[in-house]
């Protein structure tokens, strides 16, 4: 699954930041996937104060890179939907601050 790590770190750093925010509850400015296995993946994060690592579990166990890709895409979709529903909530107290990288190149600015 090394190709997943290379692909995510090359093309989807913003997605890793989003996944860290949603599934690890860590606000990061930078993220890099360092390992992936059948149950999830490790990320190294750069926050304002620290450089922590985090383990993010997949939604379900995977057995090959194609399944890992599918689950990662589901996790991204879930994170984006949750972010949009919280940000566009009519109750301002529900809103999280918007990290600037969440409106990056991989999806529309309005989502």
Number of C-alpha atoms within 10 A of each C-alpha: 13 11 9 16 18 14 12 17 17 10 10 19 19 23 24 22 24 26 24 25 17 19 15 16 11 18 17 23 15 18 25 21 22 17 15 20 17 16 15 18 17 18 23 19 22 18 14 10 7 9 13 13 18 18 18 17 16 19 13 11 14 17 10 11 16 12 14 24 13 12 18 18 13 14 19 17 13 14 19 19 13 13 20 14 14 16 18 13 12 10 9 10 9 12 15 10 7 10 14 9 15 19 15 14 10 11 11 9 9 6 13
